[in-house]
């Protein structure tokens, strides 16, 4: 499985490449020297393009006569503390790759900003299917169920790996995950705040006081969803999970509930499923998804309204950071502006779930 994870076609993942804009150009002489010193089997010369997507970390396709790679770097310019953690992405994939968990092969991390102007890492590029629309309109009923089951099973397999046993015991603090995440995203939100949001202030006050107990610690992805994974070309199984920027050790139920939010999000051509006839499509219901996850992990899954509110609060913090970078002119994607407009709707939905979980007025 790990070998197949090298077969990621990021043209599909990132919706194609473009000529590198002037502001995003790299020093190819210095990059070539770094490749020569760090990338096993490298033979130049290098040519490169930039993937269209990726609001957080600019991502490039690196082509050589014999192989292709993916380079992920931090944005140029001033960054929020702990944001754009390409080193964390690199560490997660480097740690998981030897276990057989489906991630790309990593080739090296460069923390010297003198090479291209920011921290970056390089990983493999290969071939597979990227799926964006949660309704999977191109698939049969049977294929849809298999794809969703594979997505749930792959997450369960991540959550049942013992971090100590796989050498990732120091990947993060194992306890108090939600408390740490609430603190982190509250700080990030405040650092990038552009307008006063009373409902966000209420969430900031209420969430830390009502955190459910964390029963186990595992590697958590932090952004596990359909379009952050690659499926085999002809088989309905995951061959690569991508975008580990938010990964750490933590509460697997918080991670799982983030995936389950797709069942609560309106169908809009992306991962949302609300409003679709799931039985007719062959997609598991949220109850079936929870049952499958519990059967594979043995972890109890409580009512998830608190977790849904928490995850939407966290997303609002992330989107607020993007909004601030749009205002400051440092956002790396053409999609960033539309993403930044989601802040207030996310806060509204987070507030509604918190109310359903018992938050008083």
N, C-alpha and C positions, 0 to 999 in steps of 0.2 A: 504493500500500500504506500509506503514512504517513497519508493521509487516512482510510483505513478504520480505522486504529488508534484513531481518535477514537471509534469505535463500541463502546466497552466497557460492558457492562451489569454493573456491580459488584454489583448485587443477586444475580446468579448467582455472581460471583467470590467474594464474601464471605458467601454464603449468607444473604442478606437483611439488612434493617436493623431496628433497634430504636429506641425513643425514647431519647434521650441520657440516660444516668444522671447524677445530680446531680454526681458527682465528675468527670465528663468534659465538663461544659458549657463552652461557649465564650462569650467576650464578643462578642455579635453587633454591637454598635455599633462596636467597634474593628475587628472583622473586615470589616464593611461598608465602613468607611473605607479599609481596605487593598484590598479588591476594587475600589473606585472608582478608586484610584490605580494599580493594577497589572494588572487583568484586562481585556484588550482586549474590547470589546463588552459588558461587564457592565451589566446593568440589574436593579436590585433590585425588591422586597425579597428577603432571604434567608430560607429555612427550611432546617432540617437534621435529619438522623438519623444514627445511628452504625451502621456495619457490624458484624455479629456477630463475624466472624473477625478474625484479625490479632493474634498474640500479641506482636509486636514493636512496631509503630508504630500507634497508634489511628488509624482511618480513618473519615472522615465522608462522607456524601452531602450535597452542597450544592445545593439547588434554588432556582431563580429563575423568574420567569414565562416567560422565553425560553430558558433553557438550564440544564443540570445539570453539576455538576463533582464532582471527588473531592478532598478535603483529607486529606493525610497529615501527622501531627504526631508529634513525639517524645512519649514518656510524660512526664507531670508528675513532679516529684520528682528525687532524686539518680540519676544514670546512670553506668554504667561507662564508662571512657574509650573513645572511638571507637565505642561502641555506638549503635544507633538512628540511623544515618547518613542522615537524610532529605535532607541536602544532597548526599550521594553519589548517592542515587536520582535526585534532580532533575538533577544534572550528567550522569548517564549518559543519561537519556532526552532531555535537551535536546541533547546531543551527537549522539545517534544519529538523532533524528527527521528532520533535514534530509537524511540519507543514504538515506532510504526504508526503513530497517530498521523493522519493525513495533513501535512503541512509542506510548504516548499522547502527545498534545501537552501540553507544560507551559506554564503561564501565569505562574508566579512563585514565587520562594522568599523566605520571610520569616525572617530570622535574629534578629529583635528579639523577645525573650520577652515584652515588654510588651504585644504585640498580643493573644495568646491564652494566654500563659503558657509557651509552648515554641516551638521552631523548627518550621516547617511549610512545605509547598509545596502548590500547587494544579495539578491536571491535568484533562484532559478525561474526560468520561463518555459512553459510547455503547453500542452493541449488538453482541453476538456470543455464541458458545457457550463456556461454561466446563465443562471435563471433569475430573472428580475420580477416577473409578474406572479404573485402568489397563487393566482387562479390556474397557472400552468396551461394556458389555452392550447398550446401545441402538443399537449400530452394526452394520452388515453386515461380513462378512469383508473385502470390498474396501475399505470405508471405514476399517476399523481399520488396514490396511496403509498407506493413504494418509495417515492422521493421524500415524502413527508416522514415516513417511518425511518428512512435512512438519516434524515436530518436530526430527528429526535434521538436515535440510537447513537449517532456520533457525538452529540452533546453529552449523553449519558456516559459514554465511554471516556470522555474527557473528565467528567466529574468523579468517576470512580478510580482514576489513577491516583495512587498515593504519592503526593509530592515528594516526600522524603525518599521513597523507593526509586523514583526516577531522577533524582538529583536536583529537584526544584524546590527543596525545602526552604531555601532562602529567597524565593521569588517574591515574597511579600509577607506581611504579618498575617498569620492564619486566622486570627480572631477579630471580632468586632468589625467585620467587613462593612456592613451597612452604615455603622456610625462613622467610619473613616470616609466612606464615599460621600455621605451627606455633608460632612465637614469640608471635604475637598471641593465638592461642586458648589457649596455655599460660598467658599472663598473665591473660586473661579468666577462665579456669577457676579459677586460683588466687585471684583477687579475689572470686569467688562460691562458692568451695568450701564445702560444708556437711558433708562427711564424707570420711575418708581412703579412697582407692581405689587399692590397690597396682598393679592392672593399668594404670590411667591413668598412674601414676608411671613404669611401665616404658615405656609408649608415649612419654611426654614425653622419656625418656632416649634411646630407640632411633630415633625418627623423624628427628631432625635429622642423625643420623650416616649415613643411608642414602638420602638424597633422590636420585631419578633426575635425569639431566641435563635441563635445559630447553632445547629446540631452537629455540623461537620464542616471541615475545611477542604477545599479542592482548588485546583487551577480553574479559574473562571475566565471566560473570554471577554465579556463586557460589552460586546456588540454582535452577538451571534444571531445572524438572520440569513435568509435565503440568498441574498446577493453578495454575501461575504464568504461564499463557498463555491467550489467547482465540483461538478459531477462528472463521472466517467462519460466518455462519448456515447457509449451504447448501453451501459448498465446503469441502473438507478442506485448508485452508491456514491458517497462523497469521496473525492480523491484529494481535496485540499480545502482547508479552512484558512481564510485570509484575515488581515486587518486586526492584529493583536495589540494595538496601541493601548487599549484600556484593560488589558489582561493583568491578573495578579493572583494571589491566593485569596480565597474568600468564600462566601456563602453560595453554594451551588443553586439554592432555591431562588436567590435574587437573580442569578444568571438565567435560570430556566424560565422564570416569570417574564423576563424581558422577551424571550422568544414567544411566549404565550400571548404577549400583547398583540401579536399579529392577528389573533382571533378576535380582538377587541377593536382593531383599527379598521376603518372603512376601506373597502376594496377600491383602489384608485389606480390600478395598473402597476403598483409596486407590491409589497409583501402583505398588505392588509387583506383580511378575509371576511370582515363583517359585511353582511348583506348577501353573501353568496350562498347558494344551496350546496352545502358541503357534502351531504349524502349523495346528491346527484353527481357531483364532481368526483367523488371518491376520496375527498380529503378528510382525514380524521377530524372529529369534533374535538373541542378543547378537552372534554371529559376523556375521550379516547387517548388523546395525546398525553394527558397527565397520567392516565392508567399505564400507558406504555413506558413512560419515563420511570414511574415508581417501580414497575416490575423489573426494570433493568438495573436500577440503582439501589433499591431498597430504602430510598429516602422518603420520609413523609412530606407531602406537599399540603400546606394549610390553605385556607381561603386566601386568594391572591390579591384582593382589592388594595391592601396596604402596599404590597410589592408593585402593583401596577402604578399606584400614585408615586411611589418612590422612584421607579424607573422613568416615568414621565418628567418628574422633577429633575432627575439627572440629565435627561435629554434636553430639557429647557436650559440647564446650565451650559451644556455643550453648545447648543445653538446660539446662546447669548454670546459665547466667545466668538463664534463665526460672525454674528451680527456686528460685534465690535471691530473685527478685522475688516469687514466690508466697509464700515464707516472710515476706518483708518487707511483703507486702500491696500491691505496686505493679504486679503483672501486669495487663495490660489486657484479657484475654480470659477468658471462662468455660472455654475449652479449655486454658488454661495449666497447670492442675494436672495433667491427664492427660499433657500434653506433658512436664512436669517429671519424671514417673515413668519416662521413657524413658532417663534418664542411664545407669544401670547396665547395662541391656541393650545400649545403644550401645557402651559401653566393652568389654563382653564380646565383641561382634561385631568391633569394631576390633582387639582383641587377637588374635582367631582369624585374621583376614586378615593381620595382621602376622606371625603364626607361619607362615602359608602362604607369605609373602614372604621367609621366612628368618630371622625374629627368633629368636635362641636363648632358651632358658628362663632 
